[in-house]
Amino acid sequence: MNAKTNSRPADASSSDYAQDPRYAYLEWLSMEARLLRMELWPEAGVDADFMPCNTFARSFHFPAGKRWQDVEPPSLRAEKVLRAVGIALPESAA
């Protein structure tokens, strides 16, 4: 059984971790998904981890005729998405 953990990976130095937009994006995505699940299924509780699949958004990550490795990786979208939702990036991350 895999337990959920909040400890950071061993290769994430403390300075990189706090300022790197990729980590902030992962944190934001995780919380956004958690809050949306709580909104959609309040009776399921905070530990529910259902994740829809094969919706109309699937082709964004898995376009027809391409592998997911052949499209822009999430790490390159991190800053764009964070800025789009109104998060100010620290100067050291910009």
BELSULFEN-V250449 format. One record per helix or strand. SS is the DSSP state (A for helix, B for strand). FROM is the first residue (numbers start at 1). TO is the last residue. If there is no record, write none. Layout:
ss->SS from->FROM to->TO
ss->SS from->FROM to->TO
This chain:
ss->A from->14 to->19
ss->A from->21 to->40
ss->A from->42 to->44
ss->A from->58 to->61
ss->A from->68 to->70
ss->A from->74 to->84
